[in-house]
Every structure is written in structure tokens, then in C-alpha cells.
Amino acid sequence: MAKPKKTSAKRSTGLARSYPYYLANTAVAANTDLEVLDKYSGKVATRVAMGDAAAIRKAIVAAHRARDAMAAFTPDRRRDVLEYCVRRFGERAEELALALCIEAGKPIKDARGEVTRLIDTFRIAAGEATRVEGETVELQISQRSRGYRGLVKRVPIGACSFITPFNFPLNLVAHKVAPAIAAGCPFVLKPAAKTPVGALIIGEILAETDLPPGAFSVIPCSNDDAAALTEDERIALLSFTGGLVGWDLKARAGKKKVTLELGGNAACIVDADPGASLDHVVERIVFGAYYQSGQSCIGVQRIYAHADIHDALRRKLKKATAALRTGDPRDERTFIGPVIDSDAADRIERWIAAARKGGAKLLAGGRREGNLIPATLLEKVPHDAELYRKEVFGPVALLEPVPDFDTAIARTNDSDFGLQAGVFTGNLAHAMRAWDRIEAGAVVVGDVPSFRVDNMPYGGVKDSGIGREGVRYAIRDMTEDRLLVIRDPV
């Protein structure tokens, strides 16, 4: 590996004055057109080079040309690159956390946790890089195929395009970039324009490695300029994480493989026997609903509590929610920082007001201050309200009593989304019934739907998307079977 490059001088904010983008492994300080705001103060924190359609086309050409070199870049060398990244992320962990805190408004404790997950994801990928294995196929199944042998290996699919959202600017990038390197796929990444800095630091570290020329590009750009990432036929796979616009991208993607993670409005069931103390259940639900300021695809949005324990759960949830601290994300005591921008805050505020006008009752939550929305808990939310039907993507949760477990499952499934669901139950039959019947990519028993470990398959059904992440499962999508048939000499 090359020696680490000297990083740009940091201002008092902890960020460099500007950041280049990376085109075909090379830093390009093309401009400083993209302003990145401190999401708490609203002030410009740094500036980032912004790519255009021409830069995206050049990156695609470079990735396409790098296919053979990346395929020939042996698994041990891919592993070494990933392990180098693990070490460098560790060395720059506090810088990465602070950048995340500033550009995303993420409370510093959550930011440090995301850096840990970034490191975990690359470490997992390093292990998987030398385990992309094939199989033998027994072809001698009849007289006509006697003497034939079959061998299957996994080969890289080719150039990939990745589009990531603002809410996990490190880990959601990691879940695309690390498997691509492990699989031997060159890629072009478009990070979210609101939170590009973390991805560009990842690009800076990748540029220190001996990845083949053209193996990666990291380019913030407008959605219009990014059209080729979806439409260019030289791209073999598009992986998109974000909103329901993903379905439109899939329609425009042509023949390429597409994987989508498009969010949810996750439900959490609390059974009559939750299998744990209510205090523990409340602690986990409060975490699941309000961590990351509620900006998580698997954050707890709908809580279905069995009538037998509803009132006690309601009292405890109301008290715990009201006690959460909202404020400056750099303050170690802050649990909820700002949502990403004023448009998001306006929408959340509007949805809460509409639900209350329709009969919902506010149990906890106060007045919005700028882009800060305090932890909010409501009950009696109409089932046709946007707050119930859609993904709120903010620090808001809805509590509702249910008469029995089957009703809770039915309410959970009464959604256009199906990413993950949580179930607190001490009844094994109920746990298995939930696994059988809940329409979601994962059912988490004994915890909230917000639980994720970075090697597990992660993805959803219905409007939540198609395909699975989790390093080994992403590698599966980024590789394809190639069969060798050998006939014995006659």
C-alpha cells in the first residue's frame, strides 16, 4: 500500500476547507461548488467539488475499462486493500465521527457508533474476499451425460453504480463499496449531496491503496447529471438506497441488475407476555424510535401493544420519551439532533398536525425549534393518516392497543412497506407465527426492528425494495455463476 497522504488542513470545525471528488482513483479539485451545511447551526461547514454529467461519463468509462484488471486483482490483494482501510478508518475514527456529526447532524455518540459499523463492514468484507467460492455439479444424471463434469465459479459482474442517501453516510456507503472490492467489481459512487464528506474521506483512503486504475470513483453530483449511473449499458449493476424514486430508476435501468432498499414504517409488537420486563421493552423501543433522530429506515414507527399491558407500557413510554434530550449533536448528552433540513422538518410537523386534526392525541413531544423536533409519541392516529401510512423518517412514534397477537400481525402487515419488524413475546409459538406471517425482510424477536448486524441479510419486500445487503449477500448480487463443463477423453 502507498503511504497515507497528508490530509488537508482542518479548520476549527474539524473539517477541511474543501474536499475534492475522486475520478478513476484520482483526487480532482474541479471546483468548490457544493456547500455542505452544519445541520445544527445552518452555517456552511465546508465545500466539496461537484461533478457534472461529463465527469460521471468518464468515471463509467474508467470503471468499464477496469473490469478485467479488477477481476484479475487476486482475492488476497482485495483482502489486503480492505484490511488497510480498516486500519486507516480506525486511525481517523474521531475525524470521521465529527464529520458525520456536522454534515448529518447526527448526535456524536451515534456518529461514533456508525464509524464502528463502517470498520466492521470493511472487516467482514476482508474476510469474505477470499471466500467467494464455487461448487461442483454432478452432471452424470443419465446415460447421455456420462463422462461429463461440471464446475461453477463466481465471477465479478462488472462495473457497478451506487447511489446512497444522507442518513447513514458512512455505513450505507460501506455496504456497497466494501462488497464490491471483495467481489472484484469496479464502481462509481454518488453520495448524497447533503452529506458527501464521509464518502469522500473513504475515497481519500481508497486512493492510498493499489487498487487498479479506474477501480473506483466517488463523485457528488446532481440527480440529473447522475442519469448515466442508471441508464448506461456499461453498468452491470445499480444499487440504490433511498426513497420510492428507486422504482423509477429500476424502470429506466434497462438490462442491468438492480437492487433497491427504499425504506419502511417499521412496526414493533409488544405481546401480553413480552418475554422481558416492561422497563427493558421501553428502553429498547425508545432507542429504536428516536436514535439517529428517527432518520432510520428500520426505526420504530408503529407500536402495537396487547391490551393487557398497554396502559402500563403507555405510562412508561410517555415518561421515557419526554425525558430525551434534544439539542446540539456535538454535546455528549444529546440524544436527538436536527433532522436533515427544513423541508424534512416542515413535512414532519405538517404530518403531526394533520394526524392531530384527525383525532390523534399527543402523549409526548413539544414545539419544533428550527430543524430540531423533540421526541414525539402519539396515540389514536387514524389509519389513513400520512403519519401512519408513510415513512415519517423523524423522531415520531405511534402507540396503539390491540386485543390479541393475530391482530397485531394483521396491523403490522397493513402497510405498503416490509423491511423489518420487531416482536417482544415470551411465547415461542407466537414468535414462530410472527416469522411465518409477517411480511418483512426480517423479524426480530426480543428486540426492536432497528437491530442490524452488518453481516446479516438486510432488505425488504413490497415497497421496501428488492435484493439484500449484508456483505456476503451483496457479494452474491455482485457476482454471477460461470459454468465449466469438461468431457472425459473418449
Secondary structure as a PSIPRED ss2 file (coil, helix, strand):
# PSIPRED VFORMAT (PSIPRED V4.0)

   1 M C   1.000  0.000  0.000
   2 A C   1.000  0.000  0.000
   3 K C   1.000  0.000  0.000
   4 P C   1.000  0.000  0.000
   5 K C   1.000  0.000  0.000
   6 K C   1.000  0.000  0.000
   7 T C   1.000  0.000  0.000
   8 S C   1.000  0.000  0.000
   9 A C   1.000  0.000  0.000
  10 K E   0.000  0.000  1.000
  11 R C   1.000  0.000  0.000
  12 S C   1.000  0.000  0.000
  13 T C   1.000  0.000  0.000
  14 G C   1.000  0.000  0.000
  15 L C   1.000  0.000  0.000
  16 A E   0.000  0.000  1.000
  17 R C   1.000  0.000  0.000
  18 S E   0.000  0.000  1.000
  19 Y E   0.000  0.000  1.000
  20 P C   1.000  0.000  0.000
  21 Y E   0.000  0.000  1.000
  22 Y E   0.000  0.000  1.000
  23 L E   0.000  0.000  1.000
  24 A C   1.000  0.000  0.000
  25 N C   1.000  0.000  0.000
  26 T E   0.000  0.000  1.000
  27 A E   0.000  0.000  1.000
  28 V E   0.000  0.000  1.000
  29 A C   1.000  0.000  0.000
  30 A C   1.000  0.000  0.000
  31 N C   1.000  0.000  0.000
  32 T C   1.000  0.000  0.000
  33 D C   1.000  0.000  0.000
  34 L E   0.000  0.000  1.000
  35 E E   0.000  0.000  1.000
  36 V E   0.000  0.000  1.000
  37 L E   0.000  0.000  1.000
  38 D C   1.000  0.000  0.000
  39 K C   1.000  0.000  0.000
  40 Y C   1.000  0.000  0.000
  41 S C   1.000  0.000  0.000
  42 G C   1.000  0.000  0.000
  43 K C   1.000  0.000  0.000
  44 V E   0.000  0.000  1.000
  45 A E   0.000  0.000  1.000
  46 T E   0.000  0.000  1.000
  47 R E   0.000  0.000  1.000
  48 V E   0.000  0.000  1.000
  49 A C   1.000  0.000  0.000
  50 M C   1.000  0.000  0.000
  51 G C   1.000  0.000  0.000
  52 D C   1.000  0.000  0.000
  53 A H   0.000  1.000  0.000
  54 A H   0.000  1.000  0.000
  55 A H   0.000  1.000  0.000
  56 I H   0.000  1.000  0.000
  57 R H   0.000  1.000  0.000
  58 K H   0.000  1.000  0.000
  59 A H   0.000  1.000  0.000
  60 I H   0.000  1.000  0.000
  61 V H   0.000  1.000  0.000
  62 A H   0.000  1.000  0.000
  63 A H   0.000  1.000  0.000
  64 H H   0.000  1.000  0.000
  65 R H   0.000  1.000  0.000
  66 A C   1.000  0.000  0.000
  67 R H   0.000  1.000  0.000
  68 D H   0.000  1.000  0.000
  69 A H   0.000  1.000  0.000
  70 M H   0.000  1.000  0.000
  71 A H   0.000  1.000  0.000
  72 A H   0.000  1.000  0.000
  73 F C   1.000  0.000  0.000
  74 T C   1.000  0.000  0.000
  75 P H   0.000  1.000  0.000
  76 D H   0.000  1.000  0.000
  77 R H   0.000  1.000  0.000
  78 R H   0.000  1.000  0.000
  79 R H   0.000  1.000  0.000
  80 D H   0.000  1.000  0.000
  81 V H   0.000  1.000  0.000
  82 L H   0.000  1.000  0.000
  83 E H   0.000  1.000  0.000
  84 Y H   0.000  1.000  0.000
  85 C H   0.000  1.000  0.000
  86 V H   0.000  1.000  0.000
  87 R H   0.000  1.000  0.000
  88 R H   0.000  1.000  0.000
  89 F H   0.000  1.000  0.000
  90 G H   0.000  1.000  0.000
  91 E H   0.000  1.000  0.000
  92 R C   1.000  0.000  0.000
  93 A H   0.000  1.000  0.000
  94 E H   0.000  1.000  0.000
  95 E H   0.000  1.000  0.000
  96 L H   0.000  1.000  0.000
  97 A H   0.000  1.000  0.000
  98 L H   0.000  1.000  0.000
  99 A H   0.000  1.000  0.000
 100 L H   0.000  1.000  0.000
 101 C H   0.000  1.000  0.000
 102 I H   0.000  1.000  0.000
 103 E H   0.000  1.000  0.000
 104 A H   0.000  1.000  0.000
 105 G C   1.000  0.000  0.000
 106 K C   1.000  0.000  0.000
 107 P C   1.000  0.000  0.000
 108 I H   0.000  1.000  0.000
 109 K H   0.000  1.000  0.000
 110 D H   0.000  1.000  0.000
 111 A H   0.000  1.000  0.000
 112 R H   0.000  1.000  0.000
 113 G H   0.000  1.000  0.000
 114 E H   0.000  1.000  0.000
 115 V H   0.000  1.000  0.000
 116 T H   0.000  1.000  0.000
 117 R H   0.000  1.000  0.000
 118 L H   0.000  1.000  0.000
 119 I H   0.000  1.000  0.000
 120 D H   0.000  1.000  0.000
 121 T H   0.000  1.000  0.000
 122 F H   0.000  1.000  0.000
 123 R H   0.000  1.000  0.000
 124 I H   0.000  1.000  0.000
 125 A H   0.000  1.000  0.000
 126 A H   0.000  1.000  0.000
 127 G H   0.000  1.000  0.000
 128 E H   0.000  1.000  0.000
 129 A C   1.000  0.000  0.000
 130 T C   1.000  0.000  0.000
 131 R C   1.000  0.000  0.000
 132 V C   1.000  0.000  0.000
 133 E C   1.000  0.000  0.000
 134 G C   1.000  0.000  0.000
 135 E E   0.000  0.000  1.000
 136 T E   0.000  0.000  1.000
 137 V E   0.000  0.000  1.000
 138 E C   1.000  0.000  0.000
 139 L C   1.000  0.000  0.000
 140 Q C   1.000  0.000  0.000
 141 I C   1.000  0.000  0.000
 142 S C   1.000  0.000  0.000
 143 Q H   0.000  1.000  0.000
 144 R H   0.000  1.000  0.000
 145 S H   0.000  1.000  0.000
 146 R C   1.000  0.000  0.000
 147 G C   1.000  0.000  0.000
 148 Y E   0.000  0.000  1.000
 149 R E   0.000  0.000  1.000
 150 G E   0.000  0.000  1.000
 151 L E   0.000  0.000  1.000
 152 V E   0.000  0.000  1.000
 153 K E   0.000  0.000  1.000
 154 R E   0.000  0.000  1.000
 155 V E   0.000  0.000  1.000
 156 P E   0.000  0.000  1.000
 157 I C   1.000  0.000  0.000
 158 G C   1.000  0.000  0.000
 159 A C   1.000  0.000  0.000
 160 C E   0.000  0.000  1.000
 161 S E   0.000  0.000  1.000
 162 F E   0.000  0.000  1.000
 163 I E   0.000  0.000  1.000
 164 T C   1.000  0.000  0.000
 165 P C   1.000  0.000  0.000
 166 F C   1.000  0.000  0.000
 167 N C   1.000  0.000  0.000
 168 F C   1.000  0.000  0.000
 169 P C   1.000  0.000  0.000
 170 L C   1.000  0.000  0.000
 171 N H   0.000  1.000  0.000
 172 L H   0.000  1.000  0.000
 173 V H   0.000  1.000  0.000
 174 A H   0.000  1.000  0.000
 175 H H   0.000  1.000  0.000
 176 K H   0.000  1.000  0.000
 177 V H   0.000  1.000  0.000
 178 A H   0.000  1.000  0.000
 179 P H   0.000  1.000  0.000
 180 A H   0.000  1.000  0.000
 181 I H   0.000  1.000  0.000
 182 A H   0.000  1.000  0.000
 183 A H   0.000  1.000  0.000
 184 G C   1.000  0.000  0.000
 185 C C   1.000  0.000  0.000
 186 P C   1.000  0.000  0.000
 187 F E   0.000  0.000  1.000
 188 V E   0.000  0.000  1.000
 189 L E   0.000  0.000  1.000
 190 K E   0.000  0.000  1.000
 191 P C   1.000  0.000  0.000
 192 A C   1.000  0.000  0.000
 193 A C   1.000  0.000  0.000
 194 K C   1.000  0.000  0.000
 195 T C   1.000  0.000  0.000
 196 P C   1.000  0.000  0.000
 197 V H   0.000  1.000  0.000
 198 G H   0.000  1.000  0.000
 199 A H   0.000  1.000  0.000
 200 L H   0.000  1.000  0.000
 201 I H   0.000  1.000  0.000
 202 I H   0.000  1.000  0.000
 203 G H   0.000  1.000  0.000
 204 E H   0.000  1.000  0.000
 205 I H   0.000  1.000  0.000
 206 L H   0.000  1.000  0.000
 207 A C   1.000  0.000  0.000
 208 E C   1.000  0.000  0.000
 209 T C   1.000  0.000  0.000
 210 D C   1.000  0.000  0.000
 211 L C   1.000  0.000  0.000
 212 P C   1.000  0.000  0.000
 213 P C   1.000  0.000  0.000
 214 G C   1.000  0.000  0.000
 215 A C   1.000  0.000  0.000
 216 F E   0.000  0.000  1.000
 217 S E   0.000  0.000  1.000
 218 V E   0.000  0.000  1.000
 219 I C   1.000  0.000  0.000
 220 P C   1.000  0.000  0.000
 221 C C   1.000  0.000  0.000
 222 S C   1.000  0.000  0.000
 223 N C   1.000  0.000  0.000
 224 D C   1.000  0.000  0.000
 225 D C   1.000  0.000  0.000
 226 A C   1.000  0.000  0.000
 227 A H   0.000  1.000  0.000
 228 A H   0.000  1.000  0.000
 229 L H   0.000  1.000  0.000
 230 T H   0.000  1.000  0.000
 231 E H   0.000  1.000  0.000
 232 D C   1.000  0.000  0.000
 233 E C   1.000  0.000  0.000
 234 R C   1.000  0.000  0.000
 235 I C   1.000  0.000  0.000
 236 A C   1.000  0.000  0.000
 237 L E   0.000  0.000  1.000
 238 L E   0.000  0.000  1.000
 239 S E   0.000  0.000  1.000
 240 F E   0.000  0.000  1.000
 241 T E   0.000  0.000  1.000
 242 G C   1.000  0.000  0.000
 243 G C   1.000  0.000  0.000
 244 L C   1.000  0.000  0.000
 245 V H   0.000  1.000  0.000
 246 G H   0.000  1.000  0.000
 247 W H   0.000  1.000  0.000
 248 D H   0.000  1.000  0.000
 249 L H   0.000  1.000  0.000
 250 K H   0.000  1.000  0.000
 251 A H   0.000  1.000  0.000
 252 R H   0.000  1.000  0.000
 253 A C   1.000  0.000  0.000
 254 G C   1.000  0.000  0.000
 255 K C   1.000  0.000  0.000
 256 K C   1.000  0.000  0.000
 257 K E   0.000  0.000  1.000
 258 V E   0.000  0.000  1.000
 259 T E   0.000  0.000  1.000
 260 L E   0.000  0.000  1.000
 261 E E   0.000  0.000  1.000
 262 L C   1.000  0.000  0.000
 263 G C   1.000  0.000  0.000
 264 G C   1.000  0.000  0.000
 265 N C   1.000  0.000  0.000
 266 A C   1.000  0.000  0.000
 267 A E   0.000  0.000  1.000
 268 C E   0.000  0.000  1.000
 269 I E   0.000  0.000  1.000
 270 V E   0.000  0.000  1.000
 271 D C   1.000  0.000  0.000
 272 A C   1.000  0.000  0.000
 273 D C   1.000  0.000  0.000
 274 P C   1.000  0.000  0.000
 275 G C   1.000  0.000  0.000
 276 A C   1.000  0.000  0.000
 277 S C   1.000  0.000  0.000
 278 L H   0.000  1.000  0.000
 279 D H   0.000  1.000  0.000
 280 H H   0.000  1.000  0.000
 281 V H   0.000  1.000  0.000
 282 V H   0.000  1.000  0.000
 283 E H   0.000  1.000  0.000
 284 R H   0.000  1.000  0.000
 285 I H   0.000  1.000  0.000
 286 V H   0.000  1.000  0.000
 287 F H   0.000  1.000  0.000
 288 G H   0.000  1.000  0.000
 289 A H   0.000  1.000  0.000
 290 Y H   0.000  1.000  0.000
 291 Y H   0.000  1.000  0.000
 292 Q H   0.000  1.000  0.000
 293 S H   0.000  1.000  0.000
 294 G H   0.000  1.000  0.000
 295 Q C   1.000  0.000  0.000
 296 S C   1.000  0.000  0.000
 297 C C   1.000  0.000  0.000
 298 I C   1.000  0.000  0.000
 299 G C   1.000  0.000  0.000
 300 V C   1.000  0.000  0.000
 301 Q C   1.000  0.000  0.000
 302 R E   0.000  0.000  1.000
 303 I E   0.000  0.000  1.000
 304 Y E   0.000  0.000  1.000
 305 A E   0.000  0.000  1.000
 306 H E   0.000  0.000  1.000
 307 A H   0.000  1.000  0.000
 308 D H   0.000  1.000  0.000
 309 I H   0.000  1.000  0.000
 310 H H   0.000  1.000  0.000
 311 D H   0.000  1.000  0.000
 312 A H   0.000  1.000  0.000
 313 L H   0.000  1.000  0.000
 314 R H   0.000  1.000  0.000
 315 R H   0.000  1.000  0.000
 316 K H   0.000  1.000  0.000
 317 L H   0.000  1.000  0.000
 318 K H   0.000  1.000  0.000
 319 K H   0.000  1.000  0.000
 320 A H   0.000  1.000  0.000
 321 T H   0.000  1.000  0.000
 322 A H   0.000  1.000  0.000
 323 A C   1.000  0.000  0.000
 324 L C   1.000  0.000  0.000
 325 R C   1.000  0.000  0.000
 326 T E   0.000  0.000  1.000
 327 G C   1.000  0.000  0.000
 328 D C   1.000  0.000  0.000
 329 P C   1.000  0.000  0.000
 330 R C   1.000  0.000  0.000
 331 D C   1.000  0.000  0.000
 332 E C   1.000  0.000  0.000
 333 R C   1.000  0.000  0.000
 334 T C   1.000  0.000  0.000
 335 F C   1.000  0.000  0.000
 336 I E   0.000  0.000  1.000
 337 G C   1.000  0.000  0.000
 338 P C   1.000  0.000  0.000
 339 V C   1.000  0.000  0.000
 340 I C   1.000  0.000  0.000
 341 D C   1.000  0.000  0.000
 342 S H   0.000  1.000  0.000
 343 D H   0.000  1.000  0.000
 344 A H   0.000  1.000  0.000
 345 A H   0.000  1.000  0.000
 346 D H   0.000  1.000  0.000
 347 R H   0.000  1.000  0.000
 348 I H   0.000  1.000  0.000
 349 E H   0.000  1.000  0.000
 350 R H   0.000  1.000  0.000
 351 W H   0.000  1.000  0.000
 352 I H   0.000  1.000  0.000
 353 A H   0.000  1.000  0.000
 354 A H   0.000  1.000  0.000
 355 A H   0.000  1.000  0.000
 356 R H   0.000  1.000  0.000
 357 K H   0.000  1.000  0.000
 358 G C   1.000  0.000  0.000
 359 G C   1.000  0.000  0.000
 360 A C   1.000  0.000  0.000
 361 K E   0.000  0.000  1.000
 362 L E   0.000  0.000  1.000
 363 L E   0.000  0.000  1.000
 364 A E   0.000  0.000  1.000
 365 G C   1.000  0.000  0.000
 366 G C   1.000  0.000  0.000
 367 R C   1.000  0.000  0.000
 368 R C   1.000  0.000  0.000
 369 E E   0.000  0.000  1.000
 370 G C   1.000  0.000  0.000
 371 N C   1.000  0.000  0.000
 372 L E   0.000  0.000  1.000
 373 I C   1.000  0.000  0.000
 374 P C   1.000  0.000  0.000
 375 A C   1.000  0.000  0.000
 376 T E   0.000  0.000  1.000
 377 L E   0.000  0.000  1.000
 378 L E   0.000  0.000  1.000
 379 E E   0.000  0.000  1.000
 380 K C   1.000  0.000  0.000
 381 V C   1.000  0.000  0.000
 382 P C   1.000  0.000  0.000
 383 H C   1.000  0.000  0.000
 384 D C   1.000  0.000  0.000
 385 A C   1.000  0.000  0.000
 386 E H   0.000  1.000  0.000
 387 L H   0.000  1.000  0.000
 388 Y H   0.000  1.000  0.000
 389 R H   0.000  1.000  0.000
 390 K C   1.000  0.000  0.000
 391 E C   1.000  0.000  0.000
 392 V C   1.000  0.000  0.000
 393 F C   1.000  0.000  0.000
 394 G C   1.000  0.000  0.000
 395 P C   1.000  0.000  0.000
 396 V E   0.000  0.000  1.000
 397 A E   0.000  0.000  1.000
 398 L E   0.000  0.000  1.000
 399 L E   0.000  0.000  1.000
 400 E E   0.000  0.000  1.000
 401 P E   0.000  0.000  1.000
 402 V E   0.000  0.000  1.000
 403 P C   1.000  0.000  0.000
 404 D C   1.000  0.000  0.000
 405 F H   0.000  1.000  0.000
 406 D H   0.000  1.000  0.000
 407 T H   0.000  1.000  0.000
 408 A H   0.000  1.000  0.000
 409 I H   0.000  1.000  0.000
 410 A H   0.000  1.000  0.000
 411 R H   0.000  1.000  0.000
 412 T H   0.000  1.000  0.000
 413 N H   0.000  1.000  0.000
 414 D C   1.000  0.000  0.000
 415 S C   1.000  0.000  0.000
 416 D C   1.000  0.000  0.000
 417 F E   0.000  0.000  1.000
 418 G E   0.000  0.000  1.000
 419 L C   1.000  0.000  0.000
 420 Q E   0.000  0.000  1.000
 421 A E   0.000  0.000  1.000
 422 G E   0.000  0.000  1.000
 423 V E   0.000  0.000  1.000
 424 F E   0.000  0.000  1.000
 425 T C   1.000  0.000  0.000
 426 G C   1.000  0.000  0.000
 427 N C   1.000  0.000  0.000
 428 L H   0.000  1.000  0.000
 429 A H   0.000  1.000  0.000
 430 H H   0.000  1.000  0.000
 431 A H   0.000  1.000  0.000
 432 M H   0.000  1.000  0.000
 433 R H   0.000  1.000  0.000
 434 A H   0.000  1.000  0.000
 435 W H   0.000  1.000  0.000
 436 D H   0.000  1.000  0.000
 437 R H   0.000  1.000  0.000
 438 I C   1.000  0.000  0.000
 439 E C   1.000  0.000  0.000
 440 A C   1.000  0.000  0.000
 441 G C   1.000  0.000  0.000
 442 A E   0.000  0.000  1.000
 443 V E   0.000  0.000  1.000
 444 V E   0.000  0.000  1.000
 445 V E   0.000  0.000  1.000
 446 G C   1.000  0.000  0.000
 447 D C   1.000  0.000  0.000
 448 V C   1.000  0.000  0.000
 449 P C   1.000  0.000  0.000
 450 S C   1.000  0.000  0.000
 451 F C   1.000  0.000  0.000
 452 R C   1.000  0.000  0.000
 453 V C   1.000  0.000  0.000
 454 D C   1.000  0.000  0.000
 455 N C   1.000  0.000  0.000
 456 M C   1.000  0.000  0.000
 457 P C   1.000  0.000  0.000
 458 Y E   0.000  0.000  1.000
 459 G C   1.000  0.000  0.000
 460 G C   1.000  0.000  0.000
 461 V E   0.000  0.000  1.000
 462 K E   0.000  0.000  1.000
 463 D C   1.000  0.000  0.000
 464 S C   1.000  0.000  0.000
 465 G E   0.000  0.000  1.000
 466 I E   0.000  0.000  1.000
 467 G C   1.000  0.000  0.000
 468 R C   1.000  0.000  0.000
 469 E E   0.000  0.000  1.000
 470 G C   1.000  0.000  0.000
 471 V H   0.000  1.000  0.000
 472 R H   0.000  1.000  0.000
 473 Y H   0.000  1.000  0.000
 474 A H   0.000  1.000  0.000
 475 I H   0.000  1.000  0.000
 476 R H   0.000  1.000  0.000
 477 D H   0.000  1.000  0.000
 478 M H   0.000  1.000  0.000
 479 T E   0.000  0.000  1.000
 480 E E   0.000  0.000  1.000
 481 D E   0.000  0.000  1.000
 482 R E   0.000  0.000  1.000
 483 L E   0.000  0.000  1.000
 484 L E   0.000  0.000  1.000
 485 V E   0.000  0.000  1.000
 486 I E   0.000  0.000  1.000
 487 R E   0.000  0.000  1.000
 488 D C   1.000  0.000  0.000
 489 P C   1.000  0.000  0.000
 490 V C   1.000  0.000  0.000
